[in-house]
């Protein structure tokens, strides 16, 4: 999105008008009073700042849209960290896991299929289940699917317990950055 600003020849202060567009949108006879806006972003850290834009005419007559960094209130930093932890837990929960060397789909859809297949075996509706693998097809019996269902349930519960601990650490300000959440002792996705 290109921005242009009307300065009427000023070399300081704020522009008179700012609008979306290019200098080609302005009549040739009026272009001397208009400048293309240059973006100048502040250096910000990942959690602690918010960028607030403003327009400033430079001594050479050019116009800059500057972004100053403003510290976020603690409650917003904690909210962002909580959202990040929750999102990371969901990503890990849906990324799959290895059970006895077999990769299992742990997405919500994969879990529903697995638990439905287990129910079919446990009820005696089927004696084995055929499933697709990256290399072809495999079969599983009731015991194997019970192990997979139990492993996925335990993994999901350990992820939620870990997320709960992270939330408590965010509240107590033991965790203050996304990097600390990434580096937290998340449970392994293999059994």
Helices and strands as residue ranges (DSSP letters): E 3-6, E 17-20, G 23-25, G 28-33, E 34-41, E 49-57, E 63-71, H 74-94, E 97-99, E 102-104, H 108-122, E 129-133, E 136-140, H 142-171, H 178-182
